[in-house]
Amino acid sequence: MYKSNAEDRKVQECQKKGDLLWQNFMVQIEPIVKKIAQKLDARLVKTLCELLKVLLIHRNREQGLILSELGGYLAGEDHAWETILGISNDL
């Protein structure tokens, strides 16, 4: 039981740190996102922000991040490949 509570606390701490990291990151890139938003469709800007968030959260130097996993994190497992194709077309 003690391990479970300790693990729960660690997960909560990691989530808080992740949220704080994301908020700080968004403050840094906000001027860029605003400029992009003036020239691109709002859906593309939203996808870009979500893409950056997924890359920041799920980065792993040892294992990397497979593109299909990236699509799954963004749009769910059912739409992973369509999302990746959309991102590649947008780029």
Summary of the structure (lengths in Angstrom):
residues: 91
radius of gyration: 16.0
end to end distance: 48.6
largest distance: 53.7
contacts: 205
relative contact order: 0.08
helix: 85%
strand: 0%
